[in-house]
Amino acid sequence: MTHCAADMPQDPIIFLPGFMADARLFWHQILDFSTTHAVTVMPMRGTSVEEMASFVLKQAPEKFALVGHWLGGLVAMEILRRAPERVSQVALINVSPLPETPQVSGGRETRIVRARTGRLDEVMLEEVPVGALYQGPMLRDVQAMMLEMAAALGPDAFHDQSRALMRRPDQQRALRNTKVRAILICGEFDSICPPRRHEFLAELMPHAEFRLVLGAGHLTPLEQPEKVTQALRDWLAAPLLLK
């Protein structure tokens, strides 16, 4: 048995930005959903996914919908594991539930050092290389926004968020046990969290659907803002599952 979201009060939406990103990552979605929902963007505070999830849960209302991109998506997964009764729906964008490999972690160590010596732009262009983005007319604008957001957060945040990625837990079991409805969104050119990983998650999670966004890569909300907003609109408008 189901009931329609339109027949009941709308839950607030909490947006969780990705690695070295802020509210500007979700600019289009925030402007759109602010007309119908209470919208909050939570900063990623802490040096682990667990600490970041604790911060969000302390600030969040009793019940809410979650939208998380990359690091924010990992935090959303941890919130689902820790407090599933508080989450009404979840959207995971450009994510992976797997822990980091030693090889990738080793590369982060060197980038942390370089970020602290004034080379933050350089290491961000390595974190999200051009090959992980859509090679379209908006490429330079997307990269410029990525660097602006990173500069605003600074090298200390780069250190903390890198550590969180390096230490992140395997969330496959938590996602397998998820009871809420989920949408998984990925750009076709995302080589950091590729589409096949989202397809796997859609099969792993009991009530999930996968949306592939054409003409986008790892920064899908920036690269194709209208398409992401529409996917999220469809997700929110669909009938909720009765628990």
Backbone as CSV, one residue per row, in Angstrom:
resi,resn,N_x,N_y,N_z,CA_x,CA_y,CA_z,C_x,C_y,C_z
1,MET,0.857,-1.198,0.000,0.000,0.000,0.000,0.887,1.240,0.000
2,THR,0.522,2.261,-0.763,1.314,3.483,-0.858,0.429,4.686,-0.651
3,HIS,1.062,5.803,-0.388,0.340,7.071,-0.364,1.185,8.090,-1.086
4,CYS,0.577,9.130,-1.594,1.284,10.108,-2.413,1.911,11.178,-1.542
5,ALA,3.118,11.590,-1.950,3.805,12.646,-1.210,3.013,13.935,-1.209
6,ALA,2.206,14.149,-2.292,1.440,15.394,-2.384,0.322,15.450,-1.361
7,ASP,-0.060,14.287,-0.800,-1.160,14.248,0.153,-0.717,14.514,1.588
8,MET,0.561,14.742,1.807,1.064,14.892,3.164,2.100,16.010,3.199
9,PRO,2.427,16.541,4.387,3.418,17.607,4.452,4.750,17.175,3.849
10,GLN,5.398,18.117,3.187,6.678,17.827,2.552,7.789,17.814,3.606
11,ASP,8.581,16.756,3.620,9.722,16.721,4.522,10.776,17.721,4.064
12,PRO,11.509,18.326,5.007,12.633,19.185,4.615,13.657,18.381,3.816
13,ILE,14.409,19.070,2.974,15.474,18.437,2.194,16.815,18.947,2.700
14,ILE,17.703,18.035,3.017,19.067,18.381,3.413,20.004,18.007,2.267
15,PHE,20.732,18.996,1.768,21.729,18.776,0.726,23.106,18.654,1.375
16,LEU,23.850,17.624,0.977,25.189,17.369,1.507,26.187,17.481,0.351
17,PRO,26.988,18.552,0.317,27.896,18.763,-0.822,28.997,17.726,-0.896
18,GLY,29.532,17.583,-2.096,30.626,16.653,-2.327,31.968,17.202,-1.869
19,PHE,33.018,16.475,-2.202,34.377,16.809,-1.786,34.747,18.227,-2.207
20,MET,35.116,19.046,-1.227,35.558,20.432,-1.426,34.540,21.274,-2.194
21,ALA,33.273,20.999,-1.920,32.195,21.769,-2.547,31.328,22.398,-1.467
22,ASP,30.575,23.418,-1.863,29.642,24.066,-0.947,28.272,24.143,-1.610
23,ALA,27.409,25.025,-1.125,26.030,25.099,-1.619,25.953,25.392,-3.112
24,ARG,26.995,26.015,-3.662,26.963,26.345,-5.089,26.896,25.112,-5.980
25,LEU,27.337,23.965,-5.480,27.220,22.724,-6.248,25.765,22.445,-6.601
26,PHE,24.859,22.788,-5.687,23.435,22.505,-5.838,22.620,23.761,-6.144
27,TRP,23.228,24.764,-6.742,22.559,26.055,-6.885,21.186,25.925,-7.563
28,HIS,21.127,25.154,-8.635,19.874,25.041,-9.381,18.816,24.307,-8.565
29,GLN,19.213,23.231,-7.902,18.275,22.453,-7.100,17.765,23.260,-5.895
30,ILE,18.652,24.021,-5.273,18.253,24.824,-4.122,17.233,25.888,-4.537
31,LEU,17.506,26.585,-5.638,16.568,27.599,-6.110,15.219,26.990,-6.453
32,ASP,15.239,25.820,-7.069,13.993,25.191,-7.488,13.195,24.667,-6.292
33,PHE,13.834,23.917,-5.411,13.120,23.273,-4.312,12.762,24.238,-3.188
34,SER,13.403,25.383,-3.145,13.087,26.347,-2.090,11.661,26.867,-2.202
35,THR,11.039,26.707,-3.360,9.657,27.172,-3.535,8.646,26.196,-2.935
36,THR,9.059,24.967,-2.671,8.114,23.955,-2.200,8.560,23.236,-0.928
37,HIS,9.816,23.367,-0.539,10.349,22.631,0.606,11.219,23.543,1.471
38,ALA,11.354,23.167,2.725,12.402,23.754,3.557,13.717,23.106,3.147
39,VAL,14.683,23.919,2.746,15.941,23.412,2.189,17.105,23.848,3.065
40,THR,17.990,22.907,3.358,19.188,23.189,4.141,20.395,22.575,3.449
41,VAL,21.514,23.280,3.457,22.788,22.732,2.992,23.691,22.601,4.201
42,MET,24.159,21.399,4.473,25.003,21.151,5.636,26.474,21.081,5.226
43,PRO,27.354,21.774,5.933,28.786,21.641,5.650,29.320,20.301,6.134
44,MET,30.394,19.847,5.496,31.024,18.589,5.893,32.079,18.888,6.962
45,ARG,31.700,18.781,8.220,32.583,19.113,9.336,33.028,17.855,10.063
46,GLY,34.340,17.673,10.165,34.905,16.509,10.813,36.030,15.933,9.983
47,THR,36.712,14.936,10.500,37.800,14.289,9.776,37.451,12.836,9.426
48,SER,36.199,12.478,9.595,35.735,11.151,9.206,34.281,11.251,8.780
49,VAL,33.849,10.281,7.999,32.443,10.225,7.583,31.537,10.137,8.803
50,GLU,31.974,9.392,9.818,31.174,9.241,11.029,31.000,10.571,11.761
51,GLU,32.082,11.345,11.884,31.978,12.658,12.538,31.075,13.593,11.747
52,MET,31.189,13.555,10.447,30.354,14.412,9.610,28.879,14.043,9.752
53,ALA,28.597,12.753,9.795,27.213,12.309,9.977,26.673,12.738,11.332
54,SER,27.502,12.666,12.363,27.070,13.102,13.702,26.717,14.582,13.701
55,PHE,27.522,15.381,13.021,27.253,16.823,12.935,25.913,17.078,12.253
56,VAL,25.663,16.396,11.136,24.406,16.595,10.411,23.212,16.191,11.268
57,LEU,23.310,15.046,11.916,22.193,14.553,12.718,21.869,15.473,13.888
58,LYS,22.879,16.114,14.454,22.635,17.049,15.558,21.897,18.293,15.086
59,GLN,22.134,18.693,13.834,21.521,19.912,13.320,20.188,19.654,12.612
60,ALA,19.947,18.434,12.212,18.824,18.124,11.329,17.505,18.054,12.083
61,PRO,16.391,18.277,11.371,15.061,18.056,11.972,14.838,16.568,12.226
62,GLU,13.710,16.257,12.842,13.444,14.861,13.213,13.314,13.956,11.982
63,LYS,12.720,14.486,10.901,12.521,13.706,9.676,12.917,14.554,8.481
64,PHE,13.586,13.966,7.518,14.085,14.745,6.393,14.406,13.828,5.220
65,ALA,14.483,14.436,4.030,14.989,13.766,2.833,16.439,14.196,2.645
66,LEU,17.256,13.295,2.127,18.688,13.556,1.970,19.078,13.543,0.502
67,VAL,19.915,14.517,0.111,20.530,14.529,-1.215,22.030,14.703,-0.999
68,GLY,22.825,13.713,-1.371,24.260,13.781,-1.150,25.057,13.513,-2.401
69,HIS,26.095,14.314,-2.617,27.010,14.140,-3.750,28.377,13.707,-3.243
70,TRP,28.932,12.645,-3.772,30.255,12.102,-3.473,30.502,12.029,-1.963
71,LEU,31.358,12.874,-1.385,31.577,12.804,0.055,30.262,12.988,0.805
72,GLY,29.428,13.905,0.353,28.124,14.087,0.978,27.254,12.851,0.858
73,GLY,27.411,12.118,-0.238,26.685,10.871,-0.397,27.162,9.806,0.579
74,LEU,28.466,9.790,0.864,29.004,8.857,1.862,28.453,9.179,3.245
75,VAL,28.343,10.464,3.541,27.758,10.877,4.818,26.281,10.478,4.869
76,ALA,25.582,10.632,3.752,24.176,10.203,3.698,24.051,8.704,3.967
77,MET,24.968,7.918,3.412,24.961,6.470,3.670,25.151,6.167,5.154
78,GLU,26.049,6.906,5.794,26.292,6.692,7.227,25.071,7.091,8.045
79,ILE,24.392,8.156,7.641,23.164,8.557,8.327,22.097,7.475,8.165
80,LEU,21.992,6.905,6.976,21.052,5.808,6.748,21.369,4.613,7.645
81,ARG,22.646,4.332,7.811,23.050,3.214,8.665,22.724,3.485,10.124
82,ARG,22.955,4.737,10.545,22.867,5.072,11.963,21.454,5.456,12.400
83,ALA,20.724,6.170,11.562,19.402,6.680,11.958,18.413,6.531,10.809
84,PRO,18.167,5.314,10.341,17.296,5.129,9.175,15.879,5.637,9.382
85,GLU,15.417,5.652,10.631,14.049,6.080,10.913,13.843,7.578,10.687
86,ARG,14.923,8.334,10.587,14.813,9.779,10.397,14.831,10.186,8.928
87,VAL,15.182,9.276,8.048,15.322,9.590,6.621,14.100,9.093,5.858
88,SER,13.402,10.011,5.180,12.213,9.623,4.425,12.562,9.133,3.024
89,GLN,13.561,9.752,2.393,14.003,9.394,1.047,15.472,9.789,0.930
90,VAL,16.173,9.174,-0.018,17.580,9.524,-0.193,17.933,9.548,-1.674
91,ALA,18.704,10.560,-2.052,19.252,10.665,-3.400,20.773,10.674,-3.286
92,LEU,21.421,9.764,-3.980,22.878,9.645,-3.957,23.405,9.950,-5.347
93,ILE,24.295,10.938,-5.440,24.773,11.435,-6.728,26.289,11.270,-6.800
94,ASN,26.753,10.594,-7.868,28.199,10.400,-8.076,28.866,9.829,-6.834
95,VAL,28.488,8.607,-6.469,28.953,8.014,-5.219,29.520,6.608,-5.435
96,SER,30.156,6.101,-4.390,30.596,4.707,-4.318,30.511,4.269,-2.862
97,PRO,29.983,3.071,-2.569,29.888,2.610,-1.185,31.148,1.914,-0.702
98,LEU,32.137,1.769,-1.582,33.309,0.956,-1.265,34.363,1.751,-0.503
99,PRO,35.140,1.092,0.357,36.253,1.775,1.032,37.354,2.119,0.036
100,GLU,38.231,3.014,0.437,39.303,3.451,-0.448,40.432,2.426,-0.497
101,THR,41.019,2.267,-1.651,42.139,1.350,-1.796,43.419,2.013,-1.274
102,PRO,44.406,1.223,-0.826,45.678,1.806,-0.353,46.367,2.665,-1.409
103,GLN,46.256,2.269,-2.663,46.898,3.035,-3.733,46.308,4.442,-3.841
104,VAL,44.984,4.522,-3.814,44.333,5.836,-3.906,44.623,6.659,-2.655
105,SER,44.605,6.024,-1.490,44.913,6.738,-0.242,46.316,7.315,-0.264
106,GLY,47.269,6.564,-0.815,48.639,7.063,-0.901,48.738,8.336,-1.723
107,GLY,47.976,8.401,-2.800,47.970,9.620,-3.603,47.391,10.794,-2.850
108,ARG,46.428,10.548,-1.978,45.847,11.639,-1.196,46.861,12.231,-0.229
109,GLU,47.715,11.404,0.333,48.715,11.903,1.285,49.588,12.976,0.643
110,THR,50.044,12.719,-0.559,50.909,13.701,-1.226,50.128,14.954,-1.606
111,ARG,48.853,14.797,-1.968,48.061,15.976,-2.335,47.765,16.847,-1.109
112,ILE,47.592,16.229,0.053,47.385,17.003,1.283,48.582,17.913,1.537
113,VAL,49.773,17.383,1.391,50.997,18.176,1.603,51.058,19.317,0.606
114,ARG,50.786,19.023,-0.654,50.856,20.072,-1.682,49.776,21.128,-1.485
115,ALA,48.593,20.721,-1.047,47.523,21.697,-0.805,47.926,22.677,0.281
116,ARG,48.663,22.204,1.270,49.088,23.069,2.381,50.230,24.006,1.987
117,THR,50.814,23.782,0.833,51.913,24.645,0.379,51.478,25.525,-0.793
118,GLY,50.198,25.857,-0.840,49.703,26.818,-1.820,49.378,26.255,-3.185
119,ARG,49.205,24.937,-3.290,48.951,24.325,-4.592,47.574,23.649,-4.633
120,LEU,46.617,24.298,-3.987,45.279,23.712,-3.895,44.625,23.566,-5.263
121,ASP,44.741,24.582,-6.112,44.154,24.472,-7.455,44.729,23.281,-8.201
122,GLU,46.020,23.116,-8.099,46.702,22.029,-8.803,46.192,20.658,-8.348
123,VAL,46.075,20.483,-7.040,45.648,19.163,-6.551,44.163,18.922,-6.813
124,MET,43.356,19.985,-6.825,41.938,19.795,-7.153,41.757,19.340,-8.600
125,LEU,42.596,19.844,-9.496,42.517,19.417,-10.888,43.001,17.978,-11.062
126,GLU,43.730,17.471,-10.069,44.079,16.048,-10.053,42.960,15.219,-9.418
127,GLU,42.324,15.775,-8.377,41.212,15.079,-7.722,40.066,14.844,-8.702
128,VAL,39.749,15.874,-9.457,38.680,15.768,-10.463,39.295,16.133,-11.810
129,PRO,39.977,15.182,-12.438,40.658,15.474,-13.708,39.661,15.748,-14.827
130,VAL,40.163,16.366,-15.858,39.297,16.736,-16.976,38.625,15.517,-17.576
131,GLY,39.281,14.370,-17.523,38.696,13.159,-18.073,37.497,12.638,-17.314
132,ALA,37.267,13.148,-16.103,36.112,12.736,-15.304,34.917,13.662,-15.508
133,LEU,35.069,14.638,-16.407,34.012,15.609,-16.678,33.588,15.527,-18.141
134,TYR,32.429,16.092,-18.427,31.934,16.142,-19.795,32.693,17.207,-20.565
135,GLN,33.221,16.840,-21.721,34.024,17.760,-22.525,33.130,18.638,-23.403
136,GLY,32.248,19.368,-22.760,31.307,20.202,-23.489,31.629,21.676,-23.338
137,PRO,30.732,22.546,-23.822,30.996,23.990,-23.814,31.077,24.592,-22.418
138,MET,30.527,23.916,-21.397,30.543,24.441,-20.038,31.728,23.927,-19.204
139,LEU,32.619,23.176,-19.829,33.702,22.541,-19.077,34.512,23.543,-18.260
140,ARG,34.962,24.621,-18.887,35.816,25.579,-18.161,35.042,26.281,-17.048
141,ASP,33.770,26.555,-17.267,32.956,27.175,-16.216,32.788,26.226,-15.029
142,VAL,32.579,24.952,-15.328,32.436,23.957,-14.262,33.733,23.838,-13.475
143,GLN,34.869,23.777,-14.167,36.153,23.699,-13.478,36.411,24.956,-12.650
144,ALA,36.057,26.114,-13.195,36.257,27.364,-12.457,35.444,27.377,-11.174
145,MET,34.201,26.906,-11.232,33.371,26.854,-10.032,33.938,25.856,-9.029
146,MET,34.422,24.727,-9.515,35.042,23.743,-8.629,36.215,24.361,-7.869
147,LEU,37.056,25.108,-8.568,38.220,25.723,-7.929,37.812,26.846,-6.979
148,GLU,36.775,27.596,-7.324,36.292,28.662,-6.438,35.761,28.083,-5.129
149,MET,34.996,27.005,-5.219,34.465,26.373,-4.007,35.596,25.828,-3.145
150,ALA,36.583,25.204,-3.769,37.713,24.657,-3.023,38.509,25.764,-2.343
151,ALA,38.727,26.865,-3.061,39.477,27.982,-2.480,38.745,28.565,-1.279
152,ALA,37.412,28.630,-1.353,36.629,29.166,-0.240,36.741,28.283,0.999
153,LEU,36.843,26.976,0.806,36.967,26.048,1.933,38.395,25.995,2.462
154,GLY,39.386,26.022,1.565,40.776,26.128,1.988,41.473,24.803,2.264
155,PRO,42.792,24.859,2.487,43.600,23.644,2.660,43.270,22.836,3.911
156,ASP,42.793,23.493,4.970,42.432,22.724,6.167,41.255,21.796,5.871
157,ALA,40.269,22.311,5.153,39.137,21.476,4.767,39.586,20.375,3.814
158,PHE,40.529,20.695,2.935,41.057,19.663,2.029,41.677,18.523,2.833
159,HIS,42.431,18.873,3.863,43.018,17.857,4.734,41.941,17.001,5.385
160,ASP,40.962,17.661,6.016,39.928,16.929,6.755,39.089,16.048,5.839
161,GLN,38.689,16.598,4.706,37.827,15.830,3.801,38.594,14.703,3.118
162,SER,39.877,14.925,2.843,40.700,13.844,2.288,40.811,12.700,3.286
163,ARG,41.035,13.037,4.554,41.109,12.007,5.592,39.791,11.226,5.683
164,ALA,38.679,11.931,5.553,37.384,11.264,5.617,37.228,10.261,4.468
165,LEU,37.663,10.651,3.276,37.585,9.724,2.147,38.505,8.526,2.353
166,MET,39.692,8.781,2.895,40.657,7.710,3.099,40.171,6.683,4.123
167,ARG,39.432,7.148,5.118,38.994,6.280,6.217,37.570,5.768,6.057
168,ARG,36.935,6.048,4.964,35.510,5.754,4.839,35.232,4.256,4.939
169,PRO,34.131,3.890,5.579,33.789,2.482,5.743,33.108,1.915,4.506
170,ASP,33.053,0.620,4.444,32.278,-0.077,3.418,30.806,-0.029,3.843
171,GLN,29.968,0.568,2.996,28.559,0.771,3.360,27.614,-0.177,2.635
172,GLN,28.133,-1.213,2.016,27.260,-2.085,1.226,26.188,-2.762,2.083
173,ARG,26.562,-3.217,3.273,25.573,-3.891,4.124,24.461,-2.934,4.529
174,ALA,24.845,-1.707,4.903,23.834,-0.725,5.318,22.874,-0.413,4.176
175,LEU,23.402,-0.300,2.967,22.549,0.013,1.825,21.645,-1.166,1.479
176,ARG,22.144,-2.369,1.638,21.330,-3.553,1.365,20.118,-3.603,2.299
177,ASN,20.286,-3.066,3.501,19.207,-3.086,4.491,18.325,-1.843,4.460
178,THR,18.577,-0.945,3.527,17.830,0.311,3.462,16.374,0.062,3.073
179,LYS,15.474,0.659,3.822,14.039,0.491,3.557,13.436,1.673,2.801
180,VAL,14.140,2.803,2.750,13.570,4.000,2.120,13.770,3.957,0.609
181,ARG,12.961,4.759,-0.080,13.093,4.855,-1.528,14.300,5.719,-1.875
182,ALA,15.046,5.281,-2.882,16.295,5.958,-3.232,16.377,6.177,-4.732
183,ILE,17.111,7.234,-5.106,17.475,7.440,-6.497,18.983,7.596,-6.556
184,LEU,19.590,6.969,-7.557,21.034,7.022,-7.779,21.264,7.731,-9.099
185,ILE,22.017,8.831,-9.050,22.220,9.677,-10.220,23.711,9.736,-10.538
186,CYS,24.046,9.545,-11.810,25.455,9.573,-12.212,25.588,10.115,-13.620
187,GLY,26.627,10.894,-13.854,26.941,11.361,-15.194,27.624,10.272,-15.998
188,GLU,27.359,10.248,-17.291,27.876,9.159,-18.122,29.399,9.137,-18.193
189,PHE,30.060,10.268,-17.958,31.513,10.325,-18.081,32.241,10.319,-16.727
190,ASP,31.529,10.026,-15.658,32.156,10.005,-14.334,33.074,8.787,-14.227
191,SER,34.380,9.039,-14.208,35.352,7.947,-14.070,35.784,7.758,-12.625
192,ILE,35.398,8.658,-11.727,35.733,8.542,-10.304,34.747,7.600,-9.624
193,CYS,33.472,7.803,-9.880,32.401,6.919,-9.392,31.572,6.535,-10.611
194,PRO,32.010,5.569,-11.386,31.419,5.315,-12.706,29.982,4.812,-12.654
195,PRO,29.271,4.949,-13.772,27.869,4.543,-13.820,27.630,3.096,-13.392
196,ARG,28.522,2.187,-13.745,28.288,0.774,-13.407,28.214,0.561,-11.894
197,ARG,28.893,1.419,-11.130,28.824,1.302,-9.679,27.439,1.714,-9.170
198,HIS,26.853,2.696,-9.806,25.504,3.112,-9.438,24.474,2.061,-9.841
199,GLU,24.699,1.418,-10.968,23.811,0.321,-11.373,23.860,-0.805,-10.340
200,PHE,25.062,-1.091,-9.860,25.226,-2.110,-8.820,24.467,-1.709,-7.556
201,LEU,24.571,-0.429,-7.177,23.867,0.046,-5.987,22.352,-0.054,-6.163
202,ALA,21.879,0.255,-7.349,20.438,0.176,-7.605,19.936,-1.257,-7.449
203,GLU,20.775,-2.221,-7.783,20.409,-3.625,-7.587,20.551,-4.036,-6.128
204,LEU,21.514,-3.432,-5.434,21.770,-3.775,-4.034,20.675,-3.256,-3.113
205,MET,20.221,-2.042,-3.362,19.235,-1.395,-2.496,17.824,-1.828,-2.902
206,PRO,16.992,-2.189,-1.938,15.677,-2.772,-2.258,14.730,-1.854,-3.019
207,HIS,14.793,-0.531,-2.784,13.803,0.390,-3.372,14.510,1.536,-4.093
208,ALA,15.436,1.184,-4.973,16.252,2.203,-5.636,16.063,2.166,-7.149
209,GLU,16.227,3.333,-7.757,16.264,3.428,-9.208,17.520,4.184,-9.613
210,PHE,17.985,3.931,-10.833,19.210,4.551,-11.338,18.868,5.478,-12.492
211,ARG,19.435,6.676,-12.463,19.281,7.635,-13.563,20.667,7.978,-14.115
212,LEU,20.908,7.659,-15.351,22.131,8.065,-16.028,21.892,9.419,-16.677
213,VAL,22.772,10.382,-16.386,22.637,11.732,-16.934,23.632,11.890,-18.079
214,LEU,23.114,12.064,-19.273,23.974,12.257,-20.439,24.574,13.658,-20.426
215,GLY,25.750,13.783,-20.991,26.405,15.090,-21.056,26.882,15.575,-19.711
216,ALA,27.310,14.646,-18.835,27.797,15.025,-17.508,28.854,14.022,-17.057
217,GLY,29.667,14.459,-16.091,30.674,13.601,-15.494,30.522,13.578,-13.988
218,HIS,31.632,13.771,-13.266,31.611,13.618,-11.814,30.902,14.761,-11.095
219,LEU,30.796,15.920,-11.723,30.121,17.063,-11.098,28.751,17.255,-11.745
220,THR,27.981,16.206,-11.762,26.710,16.190,-12.485,25.775,17.345,-12.127
221,PRO,25.614,17.722,-10.839,24.700,18.839,-10.538,25.128,20.166,-11.164
222,LEU,26.421,20.348,-11.380,26.899,21.562,-12.040,26.861,21.439,-13.556
223,GLU,27.150,20.256,-14.052,27.256,20.062,-15.492,25.897,20.014,-16.181
224,GLN,24.926,19.400,-15.504,23.569,19.304,-16.065,22.548,19.630,-14.972
225,PRO,22.513,20.877,-14.517,21.652,21.227,-13.373,20.172,20.973,-13.619
226,GLU,19.685,21.290,-14.819,18.258,21.102,-15.081,17.881,19.621,-15.054
227,LYS,18.726,18.767,-15.616,18.436,17.335,-15.644,18.437,16.747,-14.227
228,VAL,19.374,17.201,-13.403,19.424,16.702,-12.024,18.197,17.164,-11.252
229,THR,17.834,18.424,-11.416,16.640,18.934,-10.732,15.403,18.151,-11.136
230,GLN,15.257,17.864,-12.425,14.082,17.117,-12.884,14.076,15.700,-12.325
231,ALA,15.244,15.065,-12.281,15.322,13.713,-11.709,14.917,13.726,-10.242
232,LEU,15.367,14.742,-9.514,15.007,14.846,-8.098,13.531,15.184,-7.928
233,ARG,12.982,15.983,-8.824,11.549,16.293,-8.777,10.732,15.005,-8.965
234,ASP,11.128,14.197,-9.931,10.423,12.942,-10.173,10.518,12.038,-8.946
235,TRP,11.683,11.993,-8.352,11.936,11.162,-7.163,11.052,11.592,-5.995
236,LEU,10.952,12.886,-5.763,10.144,13.382,-4.659,8.648,13.233,-4.916
237,ALA,8.246,13.276,-6.187,6.824,13.221,-6.524,6.270,11.805,-6.505
238,ALA,7.147,10.809,-6.608,6.682,9.429,-6.639,6.102,9.018,-5.288
239,PRO,5.210,8.027,-5.266,4.612,7.595,-3.994,5.661,7.102,-3.012
240,LEU,5.509,7.499,-1.765,6.395,7.015,-0.713,5.958,5.617,-0.273
241,LEU,6.917,4.881,0.235,6.614,3.544,0.749,6.107,3.646,2.171
242,LEU,5.083,2.909,2.472,4.624,2.837,3.855,5.523,1.896,4.632
243,LYS,5.937,2.309,5.816,6.818,1.485,6.647,5.990,0.746,7.685
